[in-house]
Amino acid sequence: MISNCLAVLIHGKWSHPNTPLFRILEKHLREKNYIVAKPNMPWSRTRQYDQTYETALDELAESIQQYRHKGIEKVVLIGHSIGANASIAYQARVGDADAIVALTPGHVPQFMQERDSRHAYILKKAENKIKNNNRDSVIEFFDLNCNIKKKIVSSADIFWSYFNPAGLGHMPMTIKNFKKIIPLLYIEGATDHTQNGPAHIFAKAPYHHLNTYILASGNHMTVPEISSKQITDWLEFLSS
């Protein structure tokens, strides 16, 4: 059985810490004696981008350090959709996780910039405001989640931190820049139209002999539950 190990479940866009998508996975983790943390991230349904991506990751790092001070020895980040994006970005910015499980990684700023001229215009507008020291200026934009759009009001610097196509949200870049090489489990859904196969992101991760890619039978929303046993089985190495 696992002991002194923290599993951080990072929810997806417009979701919440107690999302039912993690219900089975959380049950299996607790049965293995994991401590489970479920932070309410800035992209949740109640917060809607109220702080920058950098600040969110730094606050997550502070929370993890508090657990380590209490005796936690190993930390695995388990993220779904933009939560997987955040897990990857965390290891590039902070770098103190011991493993990452990325479930149907989502939030692709480059795609939104290329496919939506209005979004590209707002990106340029936010960038100019930041350059002119107007980072607190109000920005209205439409966020995208599995082809569903939602109007969001935020500040220029917050918007830019998540949607900069060359920033922390750009997974093909951040996954190359892990500050510490750690095992990565990367799971996509066979019927998930948002995924692009292992070559797009997974194959760019720093080599580790435990790195694993799985194409599960589910879609963007069902992969966390369908893959829960595969996840806990893969994580057995943390107890060795």
Backbone as CSV, one residue per row, in Angstrom:
resi,resn,N_x,N_y,N_z,CA_x,CA_y,CA_z,C_x,C_y,C_z
1,MET,0.830,-1.205,0.000,0.000,0.000,0.000,0.865,1.256,0.000
2,ILE,0.385,2.298,-0.694,1.082,3.570,-0.741,0.972,4.273,0.613
3,SER,2.038,4.931,1.021,1.972,5.772,2.213,2.772,7.032,1.956
4,ASN,2.405,8.086,2.648,3.109,9.369,2.524,3.158,9.870,1.087
5,CYS,2.080,9.654,0.344,2.017,10.107,-1.043,0.763,10.954,-1.252
6,LEU,0.962,12.084,-1.895,-0.130,13.010,-2.173,-0.508,12.943,-3.648
7,ALA,-1.796,12.766,-3.911,-2.326,12.854,-5.272,-3.132,14.145,-5.384
8,VAL,-2.713,15.032,-6.276,-3.400,16.299,-6.482,-4.272,16.165,-7.724
9,LEU,-5.588,16.194,-7.540,-6.532,16.072,-8.649,-6.876,17.470,-9.152
10,ILE,-6.497,17.770,-10.390,-6.673,19.110,-10.945,-7.775,19.057,-12.008
11,HIS,-8.887,19.676,-11.700,-10.090,19.588,-12.526,-9.945,20.348,-13.847
12,GLY,-10.894,20.112,-14.723,-10.898,20.730,-16.034,-11.580,22.090,-16.065
13,LYS,-11.690,22.629,-17.253,-12.234,23.975,-17.471,-13.723,24.034,-17.136
14,TRP,-14.093,25.082,-16.387,-15.468,25.352,-15.952,-16.009,24.258,-15.034
15,SER,-15.138,23.454,-14.491,-15.539,22.373,-13.600,-15.355,22.826,-12.149
16,HIS,-15.121,21.873,-11.247,-14.997,22.206,-9.831,-14.247,21.073,-9.126
17,PRO,-13.743,21.314,-7.904,-12.918,20.309,-7.222,-13.608,18.969,-6.999
18,ASN,-14.916,18.973,-6.797,-15.634,17.728,-6.536,-16.310,17.162,-7.785
19,THR,-15.722,17.436,-8.927,-16.279,16.940,-10.175,-16.507,15.427,-10.133
20,PRO,-17.660,14.958,-10.600,-17.911,13.512,-10.628,-16.969,12.761,-11.561
21,LEU,-16.286,13.467,-12.439,-15.354,12.806,-13.357,-14.216,12.125,-12.604
22,PHE,-13.896,12.637,-11.405,-12.814,12.065,-10.602,-13.320,11.120,-9.512
23,ARG,-14.614,10.878,-9.456,-15.191,10.141,-8.329,-14.586,8.749,-8.176
24,ILE,-14.542,7.973,-9.244,-14.024,6.604,-9.174,-12.518,6.622,-8.942
25,LEU,-11.822,7.507,-9.630,-10.369,7.595,-9.467,-10.015,7.966,-8.025
26,GLU,-10.721,8.934,-7.464,-10.449,9.327,-6.079,-10.684,8.156,-5.134
27,LYS,-11.750,7.409,-5.352,-12.040,6.236,-4.522,-10.885,5.243,-4.575
28,HIS,-10.398,4.955,-5.770,-9.298,4.001,-5.917,-8.014,4.519,-5.270
29,LEU,-7.758,5.806,-5.381,-6.560,6.383,-4.762,-6.632,6.294,-3.244
30,ARG,-7.781,6.617,-2.690,-7.927,6.557,-1.226,-7.826,5.117,-0.727
31,GLU,-8.304,4.169,-1.516,-8.163,2.756,-1.143,-6.702,2.333,-1.097
32,LYS,-5.864,3.036,-1.865,-4.419,2.776,-1.872,-3.680,3.619,-0.830
33,ASN,-4.427,4.317,0.012,-3.876,5.143,1.097,-3.234,6.445,0.630
34,TYR,-3.589,6.919,-0.539,-3.126,8.234,-0.961,-3.845,9.314,-0.158
35,ILE,-3.118,10.386,0.158,-3.747,11.624,0.559,-4.194,12.310,-0.729
36,VAL,-5.420,12.785,-0.776,-5.957,13.382,-2.002,-6.268,14.857,-1.762
37,ALA,-5.691,15.707,-2.598,-5.983,17.145,-2.573,-6.756,17.504,-3.833
38,LYS,-7.742,18.405,-3.685,-8.586,18.794,-4.816,-8.718,20.321,-4.828
39,PRO,-7.705,21.005,-5.337,-7.740,22.473,-5.329,-8.792,23.038,-6.271
40,ASN,-9.315,24.195,-5.904,-10.247,24.930,-6.761,-9.422,25.879,-7.627
41,MET,-9.272,25.536,-8.894,-8.363,26.269,-9.761,-9.049,27.486,-10.402
42,PRO,-8.275,28.444,-10.904,-8.853,29.690,-11.429,-9.792,29.521,-12.623
43,TRP,-9.734,28.387,-13.299,-10.613,28.168,-14.456,-11.898,27.420,-14.043
44,SER,-12.155,27.311,-12.750,-13.365,26.618,-12.293,-14.609,27.435,-12.610
45,ARG,-15.749,26.821,-12.443,-17.024,27.485,-12.746,-17.305,28.654,-11.792
46,THR,-16.685,28.636,-10.609,-16.935,29.702,-9.641,-15.902,30.828,-9.702
47,ARG,-14.747,30.570,-10.306,-13.679,31.575,-10.301,-13.518,32.265,-11.659
48,GLN,-13.598,31.516,-12.742,-13.578,32.068,-14.101,-12.404,33.030,-14.331
49,TYR,-11.205,32.515,-14.147,-9.967,33.243,-14.449,-9.826,34.502,-13.578
50,ASP,-9.643,34.293,-12.283,-9.491,35.423,-11.370,-8.038,35.672,-10.959
51,GLN,-7.099,34.901,-11.503,-5.679,35.162,-11.279,-4.872,34.580,-12.433
52,THR,-3.634,35.040,-12.580,-2.819,34.594,-13.699,-2.445,33.118,-13.560
53,TYR,-2.071,32.530,-14.673,-1.625,31.136,-14.682,-0.405,30.978,-13.780
54,GLU,0.529,31.933,-13.863,1.742,31.867,-13.056,1.403,31.858,-11.566
55,THR,0.504,32.748,-11.156,0.122,32.824,-9.747,-0.564,31.538,-9.304
56,ALA,-1.411,30.992,-10.153,-2.104,29.749,-9.819,-1.119,28.616,-9.563
57,LEU,-0.118,28.496,-10.417,0.868,27.424,-10.255,1.744,27.659,-9.031
58,ASP,2.080,28.913,-8.770,2.895,29.233,-7.592,2.129,28.947,-6.305
59,GLU,0.828,29.240,-6.293,0.024,28.943,-5.108,-0.129,27.429,-4.918
60,LEU,-0.246,26.696,-6.024,-0.295,25.245,-5.932,1.010,24.715,-5.341
61,ALA,2.129,25.304,-5.749,3.436,24.898,-5.220,3.512,25.139,-3.711
62,GLU,2.994,26.271,-3.264,2.983,26.572,-1.831,2.152,25.554,-1.062
63,SER,1.011,25.179,-1.627,0.151,24.190,-0.987,0.854,22.838,-0.894
64,ILE,1.534,22.444,-1.960,2.255,21.169,-1.970,3.382,21.183,-0.943
65,GLN,4.058,22.301,-0.809,5.125,22.405,0.183,4.588,22.244,1.593
66,GLN,3.402,22.746,1.840,2.785,22.572,3.154,2.544,21.093,3.452
67,TYR,2.126,20.343,2.444,1.962,18.900,2.626,3.306,18.225,2.884
68,ARG,4.327,18.653,2.168,5.658,18.051,2.364,6.163,18.314,3.783
69,HIS,5.903,19.497,4.303,6.308,19.824,5.667,5.616,18.928,6.694
70,LYS,4.460,18.375,6.311,3.706,17.492,7.204,4.079,16.022,7.018
71,GLY,5.051,15.747,6.160,5.534,14.383,6.006,5.290,13.723,4.671
72,ILE,4.611,14.405,3.748,4.413,13.836,2.410,5.759,13.714,1.702
73,GLU,6.022,12.538,1.136,7.306,12.285,0.475,7.207,12.315,-1.045
74,LYS,6.086,11.886,-1.588,5.914,11.825,-3.043,4.631,12.566,-3.436
75,VAL,4.699,13.263,-4.567,3.549,14.033,-5.057,3.303,13.689,-6.517
76,VAL,2.077,13.280,-6.831,1.683,13.047,-8.217,0.587,14.038,-8.578
77,LEU,0.761,14.710,-9.687,-0.251,15.614,-10.211,-1.090,14.853,-11.224
78,ILE,-2.398,14.834,-11.017,-3.313,14.146,-11.921,-4.295,15.181,-12.449
79,GLY,-4.146,15.556,-13.700,-4.965,16.613,-14.261,-5.810,16.149,-15.426
80,HIS,-6.996,16.741,-15.525,-7.891,16.444,-16.643,-8.079,17.694,-17.494
81,SER,-7.927,17.556,-18.805,-8.130,18.645,-19.756,-7.180,19.805,-19.449
82,ILE,-7.688,21.001,-19.146,-6.779,22.088,-18.789,-6.038,21.768,-17.490
83,GLY,-6.596,20.877,-16.677,-5.880,20.426,-15.487,-4.636,19.643,-15.843
84,ALA,-4.688,18.885,-16.944,-3.495,18.204,-17.438,-2.503,19.216,-17.989
85,ASN,-3.010,20.217,-18.690,-2.187,21.326,-19.166,-1.442,21.945,-17.978
86,ALA,-2.162,22.171,-16.875,-1.565,22.779,-15.687,-0.526,21.874,-15.044
87,SER,-0.763,20.572,-15.043,0.210,19.635,-14.478,1.534,19.707,-15.234
88,ILE,1.428,19.790,-16.553,2.625,19.891,-17.392,3.304,21.238,-17.195
89,ALA,2.506,22.308,-17.163,3.056,23.646,-16.949,3.714,23.756,-15.575
90,TYR,3.125,23.102,-14.584,3.678,23.130,-13.229,5.098,22.572,-13.205
91,GLN,5.296,21.458,-13.897,6.622,20.843,-13.866,7.645,21.686,-14.614
92,ALA,7.188,22.474,-15.578,8.091,23.380,-16.294,8.393,24.633,-15.477
93,ARG,7.423,25.108,-14.710,7.622,26.343,-13.941,8.194,26.077,-12.546
94,VAL,7.642,25.063,-11.853,8.050,24.772,-10.474,9.000,23.581,-10.435
95,GLY,8.509,22.439,-10.937,9.408,21.308,-11.146,9.635,20.391,-9.971
96,ASP,8.743,20.387,-8.969,9.004,19.546,-7.807,8.049,18.358,-7.678
97,ALA,7.248,18.078,-8.701,6.378,16.892,-8.668,7.212,15.638,-8.878
98,ASP,6.662,14.495,-8.471,7.363,13.218,-8.623,6.779,12.358,-9.742
99,ALA,5.600,12.722,-10.216,4.981,12.030,-11.347,3.822,12.885,-11.842
100,ILE,3.477,12.691,-13.107,2.343,13.399,-13.701,1.463,12.389,-14.420
101,VAL,0.165,12.536,-14.219,-0.827,11.800,-15.006,-1.641,12.837,-15.765
102,ALA,-1.516,12.841,-17.071,-2.200,13.811,-17.929,-3.344,13.111,-18.652
103,LEU,-4.579,13.490,-18.293,-5.767,12.851,-18.846,-6.415,13.764,-19.879
104,THR,-6.458,13.320,-21.106,-7.002,14.081,-22.234,-6.638,15.566,-22.128
105,PRO,-5.343,15.883,-22.216,-4.900,17.278,-22.033,-5.630,18.237,-22.963
106,GLY,-6.022,19.370,-22.415,-6.779,20.347,-23.184,-6.306,21.764,-22.954
107,HIS,-6.981,22.687,-23.632,-6.671,24.117,-23.659,-5.468,24.332,-24.577
108,VAL,-5.779,24.742,-25.815,-4.743,24.872,-26.845,-4.765,26.304,-27.382
109,PRO,-4.001,27.213,-26.772,-4.031,28.623,-27.176,-3.705,28.854,-28.647
110,GLN,-2.770,28.088,-29.179,-2.388,28.266,-30.582,-3.552,27.960,-31.514
111,PHE,-4.314,26.926,-31.194,-5.491,26.560,-31.991,-6.509,27.698,-31.993
112,MET,-6.764,28.266,-30.812,-7.747,29.339,-30.715,-7.304,30.576,-31.483
113,GLN,-6.016,30.865,-31.450,-5.495,32.020,-32.181,-5.619,31.811,-33.695
114,GLU,-5.300,30.623,-34.158,-5.287,30.341,-35.590,-6.684,30.215,-36.177
115,ARG,-7.636,29.720,-35.389,-8.966,29.426,-35.918,-9.977,30.545,-35.718
116,ASP,-9.652,31.556,-34.914,-10.634,32.585,-34.563,-9.979,33.956,-34.674
117,SER,-10.303,34.693,-35.723,-9.677,35.996,-35.955,-10.019,36.994,-34.848
118,ARG,-11.232,36.892,-34.302,-11.608,37.767,-33.187,-10.745,37.492,-31.959
119,HIS,-10.501,36.238,-31.681,-9.649,35.862,-30.558,-8.222,36.365,-30.777
120,ALA,-7.728,36.233,-32.008,-6.385,36.722,-32.331,-6.285,38.227,-32.119
121,TYR,-7.342,38.943,-32.475,-7.375,40.398,-32.269,-7.317,40.731,-30.775
122,ILE,-8.071,40.017,-29.961,-8.090,40.271,-28.518,-6.728,39.933,-27.902
123,LEU,-6.092,38.897,-28.408,-4.741,38.564,-27.952,-3.779,39.724,-28.183
124,LYS,-3.824,40.272,-29.389,-2.938,41.392,-29.717,-3.276,42.596,-28.857
125,LYS,-4.543,42.833,-28.629,-4.981,43.945,-27.793,-4.450,43.788,-26.367
126,ALA,-4.556,42.591,-25.814,-4.066,42.340,-24.456,-2.550,42.499,-24.386
127,GLU,-1.856,41.995,-25.391,-0.398,42.121,-25.418,0.024,43.586,-25.427
128,ASN,-0.660,44.396,-26.221,-0.332,45.826,-26.291,-0.627,46.535,-24.972
129,LYS,-1.713,46.166,-24.329,-2.038,46.780,-23.042,-0.968,46.459,-22.004
130,ILE,-0.482,45.238,-22.017,0.570,44.856,-21.076,1.859,45.627,-21.365
131,LYS,2.201,45.747,-22.634,3.405,46.494,-23.012,3.310,47.956,-22.590
132,ASN,2.091,48.498,-22.543,1.867,49.896,-22.166,1.512,50.051,-20.682
133,ASN,1.850,49.014,-19.897,1.625,49.036,-18.448,0.158,49.207,-18.065
134,ASN,-0.728,48.647,-18.904,-2.163,48.663,-18.603,-2.667,47.236,-18.388
135,ARG,-1.892,46.469,-17.649,-2.193,45.041,-17.495,-3.502,44.771,-16.763
136,ASP,-4.013,45.750,-16.008,-5.282,45.561,-15.302,-6.498,45.938,-16.145
137,SER,-6.275,46.381,-17.380,-7.387,46.755,-18.260,-8.332,45.570,-18.477
138,VAL,-9.613,45.876,-18.556,-10.623,44.825,-18.710,-10.573,44.249,-20.126
139,ILE,-10.628,42.931,-20.196,-10.668,42.208,-21.475,-11.887,41.290,-21.468
140,GLU,-12.696,41.380,-22.507,-13.807,40.458,-22.685,-13.465,39.493,-23.817
141,PHE,-13.679,38.214,-23.580,-13.345,37.232,-24.604,-14.256,36.023,-24.476
142,PHE,-14.246,35.186,-25.506,-14.999,33.943,-25.481,-14.017,32.786,-25.282
143,ASP,-14.189,32.081,-24.171,-13.384,30.894,-23.900,-13.984,29.711,-24.653
144,LEU,-13.146,28.727,-24.946,-13.572,27.563,-25.731,-13.331,26.296,-24.935
145,ASN,-14.353,25.455,-24.861,-14.253,24.193,-24.137,-15.043,23.138,-24.898
146,CYS,-14.326,22.276,-25.620,-14.980,21.214,-26.408,-16.045,21.788,-27.341
147,ASN,-15.668,22.805,-28.084,-16.525,23.467,-29.079,-17.664,24.280,-28.467
148,ILE,-17.673,24.446,-27.163,-18.646,25.310,-26.495,-17.952,26.612,-26.118
149,LYS,-18.580,27.744,-26.443,-17.998,29.042,-26.136,-18.713,29.675,-24.949
150,LYS,-17.942,30.417,-24.167,-18.475,31.078,-22.985,-17.809,32.439,-22.832
151,LYS,-18.610,33.481,-22.624,-18.066,34.821,-22.477,-17.457,34.990,-21.093
152,ILE,-16.221,35.509,-21.059,-15.486,35.720,-19.820,-15.003,37.169,-19.777
153,VAL,-15.042,37.776,-18.613,-14.490,39.112,-18.407,-13.322,38.983,-17.432
154,SER,-12.152,39.457,-17.857,-10.970,39.343,-17.019,-10.061,40.541,-17.294
155,SER,-8.831,40.479,-16.810,-7.864,41.543,-17.076,-6.913,41.119,-18.180
156,ALA,-6.216,42.086,-18.736,-5.298,41.808,-19.843,-4.217,40.810,-19.438
157,ASP,-3.640,40.999,-18.247,-2.540,40.115,-17.858,-3.016,38.701,-17.549
158,ILE,-4.210,38.572,-16.957,-4.741,37.233,-16.693,-5.058,36.526,-18.009
159,PHE,-5.757,37.204,-18.885,-6.088,36.621,-20.191,-4.825,36.180,-20.926
160,TRP,-3.829,37.058,-20.973,-2.590,36.762,-21.699,-1.870,35.557,-21.104
161,SER,-1.908,35.426,-19.774,-1.165,34.342,-19.125,-1.689,32.965,-19.527
162,TYR,-2.978,32.850,-19.818,-3.562,31.564,-20.208,-3.601,31.357,-21.715
163,PHE,-3.722,32.446,-22.479,-4.009,32.310,-23.905,-2.859,32.730,-24.815
164,ASN,-1.746,33.166,-24.247,-0.550,33.440,-25.040,-0.152,32.149,-25.764
165,PRO,-0.143,32.135,-27.089,0.143,30.887,-27.814,1.565,30.378,-27.635
166,ALA,2.433,31.193,-27.048,3.796,30.746,-26.762,4.069,30.757,-25.257
167,GLY,3.008,30.743,-24.451,3.139,30.850,-23.004,2.987,29.525,-22.278
168,LEU,2.636,29.605,-20.997,2.539,28.413,-20.161,1.466,27.427,-20.622
169,GLY,0.485,27.904,-21.362,-0.563,27.005,-21.840,-0.187,26.205,-23.073
170,HIS,0.993,26.486,-23.638,1.418,25.832,-24.881,2.158,24.537,-24.544
171,MET,1.437,23.444,-24.480,1.989,22.180,-23.997,3.161,21.622,-24.800
172,PRO,3.187,21.739,-26.148,4.351,21.227,-26.866,5.664,21.900,-26.440
173,MET,5.566,23.103,-25.861,6.758,23.785,-25.344,7.027,23.419,-23.894
174,THR,6.001,23.522,-23.042,6.235,23.304,-21.609,6.660,21.876,-21.303
175,ILE,6.167,20.914,-22.071,6.522,19.525,-21.772,7.992,19.247,-22.063
176,LYS,8.619,20.058,-22.892,10.052,19.909,-23.166,10.917,20.491,-22.054
177,ASN,10.302,21.331,-21.206,11.083,22.145,-20.276,10.883,21.771,-18.814
178,PHE,10.640,20.492,-18.544,10.525,20.048,-17.161,11.811,20.383,-16.402
179,LYS,11.663,20.961,-15.214,12.841,21.285,-14.405,13.447,20.029,-13.775
180,LYS,12.634,18.993,-13.628,13.108,17.694,-13.155,12.439,16.625,-13.997
181,ILE,13.214,15.669,-14.483,12.657,14.599,-15.297,11.932,13.609,-14.391
182,ILE,10.669,13.400,-14.677,9.835,12.510,-13.871,8.987,11.628,-14.788
183,PRO,8.434,10.540,-14.244,7.556,9.678,-15.051,6.264,10.404,-15.443
184,LEU,5.824,10.123,-16.653,4.619,10.732,-17.206,3.697,9.655,-17.753
185,LEU,2.460,9.649,-17.277,1.404,8.822,-17.859,0.472,9.742,-18.624
186,TYR,0.314,9.491,-19.902,-0.430,10.376,-20.798,-1.533,9.558,-21.447
187,ILE,-2.793,9.910,-21.147,-3.919,9.118,-21.633,-4.844,9.973,-22.492
188,GLU,-5.097,9.503,-23.696,-6.057,10.144,-24.593,-7.244,9.207,-24.808
189,GLY,-8.365,9.779,-25.241,-9.548,8.981,-25.532,-9.670,8.695,-27.015
190,ALA,-9.999,7.470,-27.347,-10.087,7.071,-28.753,-11.173,7.827,-29.501
191,THR,-12.199,8.287,-28.787,-13.286,9.024,-29.435,-13.283,10.499,-29.032
192,ASP,-12.130,10.994,-28.626,-11.993,12.394,-28.219,-11.426,13.203,-29.377
193,HIS,-12.257,14.050,-29.984,-11.833,14.800,-31.162,-10.825,15.899,-30.835
194,THR,-10.612,16.190,-29.546,-9.666,17.248,-29.169,-8.221,16.749,-29.115
195,GLN,-8.017,15.441,-29.233,-6.676,14.871,-29.069,-6.012,14.615,-30.418
196,ASN,-4.670,14.629,-30.404,-3.922,14.556,-31.664,-2.878,13.455,-31.710
197,GLY,-2.931,12.502,-30.781,-1.990,11.399,-30.807,-0.707,11.699,-30.058
198,PRO,0.112,10.673,-29.827,1.295,10.816,-28.976,2.371,11.747,-29.523
199,ALA,2.475,11.890,-30.828,3.551,12.702,-31.405,3.387,14.187,-31.095
200,HIS,2.166,14.631,-30.892,1.896,16.063,-30.729,2.478,16.624,-29.437
201,ILE,2.315,15.917,-28.325,2.794,16.414,-27.027,3.600,15.347,-26.286
202,PHE,3.023,14.174,-26.092,3.656,13.133,-25.272,5.091,12.837,-25.699
203,ALA,5.309,12.673,-26.986,6.637,12.285,-27.472,7.696,13.358,-27.236
204,LYS,7.271,14.568,-26.908,8.212,15.656,-26.668,8.696,15.712,-25.217
205,ALA,8.132,14.889,-24.356,8.523,14.891,-22.941,9.937,14.357,-22.778
206,PRO,10.668,14.828,-21.777,11.996,14.265,-21.498,11.891,12.766,-21.241
207,TYR,12.843,12.025,-21.754,12.781,10.561,-21.641,12.838,10.111,-20.190
208,HIS,11.932,9.211,-19.848,11.976,8.453,-18.599,11.470,7.055,-18.917
209,HIS,12.101,6.052,-18.357,11.754,4.680,-18.740,10.330,4.298,-18.346
210,LEU,9.714,5.062,-17.449,8.337,4.776,-17.052,7.303,5.585,-17.828
211,ASN,7.745,6.460,-18.692,6.792,7.228,-19.506,5.888,6.272,-20.277
212,THR,4.581,6.548,-20.229,3.610,5.639,-20.840,2.509,6.432,-21.537
213,TYR,2.196,6.011,-22.749,1.066,6.583,-23.494,-0.012,5.516,-23.619
214,ILE,-1.259,5.892,-23.327,-2.387,4.970,-23.441,-3.489,5.639,-24.264
215,LEU,-4.017,4.908,-25.213,-5.206,5.345,-25.940,-6.380,4.569,-25.363
216,ALA,-7.157,5.231,-24.516,-8.273,4.585,-23.836,-9.509,4.571,-24.738
217,SER,-10.508,3.823,-24.330,-11.695,3.648,-25.181,-12.682,4.805,-25.080
218,GLY,-12.490,5.723,-24.133,-13.486,6.742,-23.875,-13.320,8.025,-24.656
219,ASN,-14.106,9.031,-24.242,-14.033,10.353,-24.845,-13.428,11.338,-23.850
220,HIS,-13.506,12.619,-24.141,-12.839,13.624,-23.317,-13.334,13.604,-21.870
221,MET,-14.601,13.280,-21.664,-15.178,13.350,-20.331,-15.149,12.012,-19.584
222,THR,-15.030,10.914,-20.284,-15.118,9.605,-19.622,-13.765,8.964,-19.321
223,VAL,-12.697,9.473,-19.916,-11.367,8.878,-19.717,-10.960,8.786,-18.245
224,PRO,-11.164,9.833,-17.408,-10.725,9.710,-16.011,-11.314,8.500,-15.289
225,GLU,-12.591,8.207,-15.536,-13.217,7.063,-14.872,-12.797,5.753,-15.513
226,ILE,-12.824,5.700,-16.841,-12.469,4.469,-17.545,-11.050,4.028,-17.230
227,SER,-10.158,4.989,-17.039,-8.731,4.692,-16.867,-8.287,4.618,-15.413
228,SER,-9.202,4.693,-14.473,-8.815,4.832,-13.067,-7.936,3.685,-12.568
229,LYS,-8.262,2.448,-12.926,-7.441,1.324,-12.463,-6.072,1.329,-13.134
230,GLN,-6.023,1.676,-14.423,-4.721,1.761,-15.100,-3.844,2.817,-14.446
231,ILE,-4.457,3.898,-13.994,-3.701,4.965,-13.346,-3.110,4.482,-12.028
232,THR,-3.926,3.882,-11.171,-3.411,3.438,-9.873,-2.411,2.291,-10.034
233,ASP,-2.608,1.436,-11.028,-1.619,0.369,-11.285,-0.285,0.973,-11.715
234,TRP,-0.337,1.980,-12.611,0.903,2.609,-13.088,1.627,3.302,-11.946
235,LEU,0.899,3.844,-10.999,1.502,4.598,-9.903,2.139,3.716,-8.831
236,GLU,2.061,2.410,-8.989,2.638,1.509,-7.982,4.135,1.764,-7.787
237,PHE,4.811,2.301,-8.797,6.254,2.530,-8.664,6.573,3.530,-7.545
238,LEU,5.601,4.360,-7.178,5.861,5.351,-6.130,6.107,4.711,-4.767
239,SER,5.652,3.488,-4.594,5.826,2.819,-3.306,7.161,2.072,-3.216
240,SER,7.910,2.036,-4.322,9.167,1.279,-4.333,10.329,2.148,-3.882
